[in-house]
Amino acid sequence: MTCWRRLRDWTEAGVWPRLHEILLSELRRAGLLDMDDAAIDASHVRALKGGSHRTFVQSTALGRAASTT
């Protein structure tokens, strides 16, 4: 129960986004952040109204995505 409460409190206090920013800053400063090896993750949610079948959508990208950092 203590772990759950701490996780809840830290999440509400915004600890995780701040920790992520600090980690990225430290990695950049040390020259250890190589965005060529970055991956993007996404969630997939079932369409509740419509979308009764799945279709393959081919990427329209010409190449690799540009870094936003």
N, C-alpha and C positions, 0 to 999 in steps of 0.2 A: 504494500500500500504506500509506503514511503517513496519508493521509486516512481510510482505512478503520479503521486502528488508533485514530486520534484519535476518530472517531465512536463506535467500540466503547467506548473508555475513558470518554468523556464520558457515554455512555448508561448504562454501569454505575455511574458516579459520581453519577447523578441530576441532571446539569446541565440537561437539557431541561425537566423540570417546574419546577425552581427559576427558570430563565430565563423561563418562561411566567408564573409568579407575579410576578416582578419587573416584567415588561412590563405586566401588567394593573394592578399597583399604580401604576406611573408614569402610565399612561393615565387611571386614576381620579383621581389627584392633580391632573392637568392638566385634568380635566373633558372628556377626549376619548373616554371609553368610553361609547358609547350602545348599551345592550342592546336597543333597539328594532330595531336593524339586525343583530342576531345571527342566526346560522344554526346548525343542528345537523346534523351529518353522522353517518352510520351505515354499518356494514359489513353486507353481506348474505352469508350463507353457505348453500350448498345443503344441504338435509336429506339425509343419507346413507341413513337408514332411514325410509321412508315419505315423505310429502309429495310424491307423484308428480305432483301438478298444482298449478298456481299459482292462487290465488284473490285477488281484490281485497278488501281489508279497508278499510272506510270508517272514517275517524277518528271517535272518540267524543268528541273535545274540543269544548267549547262555544265556545271562543275561543282567543286567543293564550295560550301558556304563560307562567306567571309566572316572573320572573327568580329565580335561586337565589343571586344575589350581593347 
